[in-house]
Amino acid sequence: MVKSAVALPCGWRVSSWCWDRGAGPAPGLGLDLGGTHDAATASAALVSVQPVFTDAERLALGGYLAGYRGLTREAYALDLRQFTTWCRTRSLPLFAVRRADIESFARDLEDRGRVRRPRLDYQSRAVALDRNELVSLLVAAGLGTAGEHALISLLALNGLRVSEATGTDIEHLGLDRGHRTLTITRKGGKVVTIPLAPRTARVIGLAVGERTGGPVFLAGDGRRLDRHGAGRIVRRVARGAGIIKAVTPHTLRHAFITAALDAGVPLRDVQETASHAGPRTTNRYDRARSSLDRRATYIVAAYLTSAAR
């Protein structure tokens, strides 16, 4: 038996085992593959095995995943494992894949119940909090520990993703032309500096206390708070606020984006703050976009009327 292993730059290790049919049962599997294998003639003849991926394919796969990190990278790595396995069973080289092959792969996953093609709604269907519920949540957070209050404030008043909030460090707090700031790592590894509302900066200072370095948010065991711990805090504070909805950290991000649009913040500014790739994603959170009061007809008519005077 011979093993061929290919270590990808992204950390995968894909192995392929081959067994000579004349060598008898495959060890550990209890299978007789049909060859002759008495004790006198058994031989473990080595056979040549082609690498699972060519050098160019390994470079392409590793290069693609190198642009991501954390949970996003793990999810995409799983997707690529499934797709490359599907291609190998059909002897389909990766660089020979066409759009029709990708569609076939998707249909195969659907037939096996592994995925469901999402229906993109023009309006977000996530659990939403209205203005009063968001205020109640912030009030309830203020009755808890400084760390809990700071976490809720960052999620609800800055619209951070939970990984962005829990990944913050004390060293990333700063001051820029009178603005209290926080430097965070966005999805995809982009590093940006965001302003903090005075109340958020104040409560973060209380959460940090006398510490001069390390994570802003700590779990009970003294280690960095993870997304699961953050989710438990959000659910506990929501119950304390009397909110019976299934509130998650993403619910607070959703509430922030919706509140910003309801408050009249321009769509482009909200998109930038939320770190959305395009305005279409941000626009799905705009509950008032169908209001007749906001139609451009009135603004254009007033604009032209003022010019005619």
Steps between C-alpha positions, in 0.01 A plus 500: 500500500615850428376833618511824307446812709471856379530782751320809379617851597169551681571219746306215334665163473335285239608139493438226247553130573549231236530126553642243260228249417755224529591591853192351666258664742538867565639530852254606765205490260427129493449506125635254249547678171519184298872430457700189595645532846631180651786544746766386256412731216350804670681816411440861578593634159513876485302672228549849373239747616434831334471802733145601585563853373742644252735775618291760317179375665658502846622854442155613386321342797749630753507845345122528509476408869793723593271800453277391788544424867314364799156347462460626143815318393389180676161512328652559156756223560215258572321608182815445294560158656153390395536642150847357433384160625203518262736587213739215579223239500420614146864525388443869434812721521437819694612726217262324261193585710225689318191680622291193415719287729449738791125492441512119498691503829240732655212283379675191636525660844133602482393148403685361801349760730836654580418856395202715419531778248422826681227729381629856506228721642496870436441543873697340781309225683727496804356565845464876533485730801312826484624826646340450842627144532853611416484772765368249755785264420761772555336597830500136616866466399584801717367314803750217450877487506712756315623229261147399405397862457804571282434197279132588449595861425754401233254265331201734520663842448778404257336206327806279535501133412545285808847386384604863454386590851652203681826537306571851630805566716572777748797609290257580217325777694611848400430870457484681165424875481267488796335169400535195721581220256535125474697314233333176395559225246209471260378192321763406244786640708451869421622718789300820562470762772149585620376778730336421831198683636585671832282259700666200330852633562413569864366151571790333314733694729313358801524147356875533442569647842869504589601251232746629241493220245324188381140440393238761579245229579589215734311181578454374854822296481706806406541405136370696200123495470392297196190533283315234700556686824395825332181333379415388854551854631272647233225246570522558875482879466208471256306291750576760767355766269178301466561421131358158412642488147796276417765771527856425383808722448402530134158627608674802654700560182175479304334743743785749467484503118122534502510779759765688302285489185186598693692794649576628150868408472585481126506148360863532387612600851311210659651260247848622590434477873357148471784391267258364241644414160224685316199725563254225408579311820455813713179594321336175616496644854314816398145446623380844387623486141146434373362809674341746258628788712855421390438490128729718291198658328445750781868593531547549126180707470609726789849528352372611157244735655770680698704545180205658315457781754 
